[in-house]
Amino acid sequence: LIKLVNKKPITPSREEIEINPRARSAKLRVAEKLEV
């Protein structure tokens, strides 16, 4: 089983995109594995 840590994906800030244009399409999703 997993638990979603964030409801929405984390996207790069405008500052990050200016520094690294390839980061524009990045989406970070976080899940936590639960012990059963």
ZIKAWO-V694123 format. One record per helix or strand of 2 or more residues. SS is the DSSP state (hx for helix, st for strand). FROM is the first residue (numbers start at 0). TO is the last residue. Records with the same first field share a line. If there is no record, write none. Layout:
BEGIN
SS->FROM-TO, FROM-TO
END
This chain:
BEGIN
st->1-3, 9-10, 26-27, 30-32
hx->13-18, 20-24
END
